[in-house]
Every structure is written in C-alpha cells, then in structure tokens.
C-alpha cells in the first residue's frame, strides 16, 4: 500500500498536500497525466489531520515558505488549513496558499477575513479572462459562478493578506494574456504570467 505524502519539498520551499478534492476539473491539470511531482506521489488514501501535518514540520523557518499546494484544492479543508497556518505563523514561518479561489463558494461564507495573520501570500489560478472561457478550461462545479466567485475572493483577500497574486500560464494565446492583464488592472489585482509545468 502506498504511503500518503502530506508534506514534500521542492527547492527551498515545503509543500502541504491536504486533499485530492477540487471544485474544478481543469483540462490542463497535471493530475490528468501524472501521479505527483518529482518523486512524490500526491494521491491520498487518507486526508491528514492538522496534527499529522504539523508533526512533519518541526521548524518552518528553515524553508523559504510553506505552501498549501498538492493534488487538490487546499481550501476544501479550510479548518485544517487554518489550524496549520496559525501554527506555522506562530513558529515564524512564511505561508502561501495556491488556490483556485473558490474558498468562499466552497464554505458558503466569506473566508477572506479568516486568513488574516495566518497567510502571507494567496496565489490564485486565474486561467482565463472571462467566465465562459474559464468554464471551458476549468469545468467548475459552480458553473459560470466559479469565475466571478474567484474574482470576488481575490478582491476580499486583498483586505486581509499582504500579497494576493493571480496567475496564468505562458501558453495562453497572447490576446488572452492581454485580456487577463486588462481584467486585473481594472480590478486592482496583481497578475503573474508563469511558465507551464510539464
């Protein structure tokens, strides 16, 4: 039986894999073609408790940052995420969440205030410049509401988190990249264009 990977290191950052649940089923997701990252199998048979994860991180300050990012949407396990994040901040760590931005849709309430003093960076996958294209690419369980819900979360998170970044990958057509830039500029959000991970 495979051993579940709850924490894994890439470069000088530590990553936390809380769940395989996700409100999106993106056509380009690495989960469609591989079982994990590098030598880490990220499919889980058991979702970890906060204490199980904390026991694997003796000193978060030895890493550049600790990132909630695995083979699922980390905010699907919001209570566990917040408990671990609070521990990491108490120990002097830097905390980032890689997310699809659906936390408030998933929880059915405004989640952004709960991130205050627990999270340093929220990195949200924008993926498209409009709801229709987003739904085509991400196949969100919330339909066209997924795009607007993600943007609302990004704007709310800015009030409580020092850095909120929306990202797209560099394989998007130039016209779509420009449309994403215009959208973020209009909403006062920061956009990062990142290299596609193969």
N, C-alpha and C positions, 0 to 999 in steps of 0.2 A: 504494500500500500504506500502511495506517495506521501511524502511529508509536506504539510501545508507550509507555504512561505508567507509569513506575516510581515517580516522586515527584510529588506535587501539593499545592498549598497551598489550605487553606480557612481563612479568618480568619487568626489568628496562629499556626496550627499547620501542620506539614508532615506529609503522609501518605505512607506507603510501600505500594506495590501489588506484592506479591511473586508472586502466583499467582492463577489462577481456580479451582483445585481446592478443593472443600469437602466435608466429611463430612456436611453437611446439605444438604437441598434445600427450604428453607423456603417455605411457600406465600405468605408476605408479602414475600419478598426483593425488593429494588429491582432485582436483576438480571433479574427476570421482566418488567419493564416499561420498563427504560431501559438505555442503554449505558455510563453513568458518572455522575459527579457534576459538576454545573455544566457547564463546557466540556471536562471531561476524559473521554476515552474510556478505560475501565478494562479492556476485554477485551484480553488479551495473546496475541500470536502467539509470543513468546519469553519465557521466565521469566528474570529477570536474575540474574547472579551478585552476590555481596556487593560486589565491587569496582565493578561497574557502578552499583549504587545509591550506594555511598559517594562515587563521583566526582561525583554530582549534589548532594551535601550538603556544601558547603565549610565552613560554620560552623553547627552545630546550635544554638548558644546564641542565635542570632537569632530562634528560634521559641519560643513558649510551651512546646510539647512536640513530639516527633516520634512519630507514631502509626503502628503497623503495622496498616493497615486499607485494604483495597482491594476487589476483586471476587472474593474467595476467603478461605479460612481461612489466616491467615499462618503458623500453626504446622505446616501441611503442608510448609513449607520450613524446618524448625526450625534446621538447621545454618547456613543463610544468615541467618536472623533473628538468631541468637545472635552471629554474627560482626559483623553491622551494629550490633546493640545494644551490643556491647562497644566498638566504635569510637565510637559516639555518647556513651557514658558517659565514655570516656577524654577526649573533647573537651568535656565539661561539659554535655552535653545532658540533657534530661528525656525519658524513654522510656515510652510506653504501648503495650500490646498490646490491640487489640479482637479478641475471640476467641469462638468457640462453646464453649470449654472442653474440647475433645476432644484436646488436645495429647498427653496420656499414652496415650489409646486409639490415636491415630494412630501414635505412636512405639513402642508396645508396652512402655513403661517409664515410671517416674515422672520426669516432665520438670521438675517444680517446682524442685528444687534447682539446676537449670541456669540458672534465671532470677536467682539471687542476684547482686547487684551489677551487673546488666545492665538490669534493668527496674524502673521506679518505680511503675507502675500497671498492673494487669491488669483490664480491663473485660470481663466475661463476659455474654453474652446468655442470660438465664435462660429467658425466653419462656413458661414455664408452671410450675404449682405441683406437677405430678406427671408421672410417666413416660409415661402413656397420652396425656395432652393434649400433652405435649412431642412425642411421636412423630407425633401427628396434624398438628401445626403445622410441625414441622421435618423430618419424613421422613428421619430419621438413618440412615446406613448401618449403624450399630451397634444398630439397633432400640431396644428399651426400655433397653438398657445405656447408651445415649448420655446419658440424663438423670442416672443415678447416677454415670457416669464424669465428667460435667461437675461435679457437686457435689463429688466426691472431689478433683478437680483444684483447685477453688476453695479447699477446706479446706487442701490441701497447700501451695498457692501462698501462703497467708497466712503461712506459716512463713518465707518467703524474700523476699517482695515487700512493700514498705512499705504499699501500698494495693491491696486486692482488692475490686472492686465488681461486684455482679450487677445487671443491668438488665432492666427490662421496659418496654414502651411503654404510653402512657396510653390506648390504645384498647381494652385488655383490659377485660372486664366487671369492675365493682367487686368482686364476690365473688372473682374470680380474683386481682385485685390484693391483696386482703386475705389470701388463701391464700398468695400469694408472700411477703408480709410476714411471716406466721407461720412459714413454712418457713425464711426467712433468719434470723429471730430465734432459732429453735430451734437452728440450726446455727452461730450466732455470725457470720453473714455480713452484709455491708452491702448494702442494696438501694437502687437508684436508679430512680425512675419517670421515664422520659424521653418527650419529645414524639415522636410518629411522624413520620418523614421521608417526605415525599411526593415 
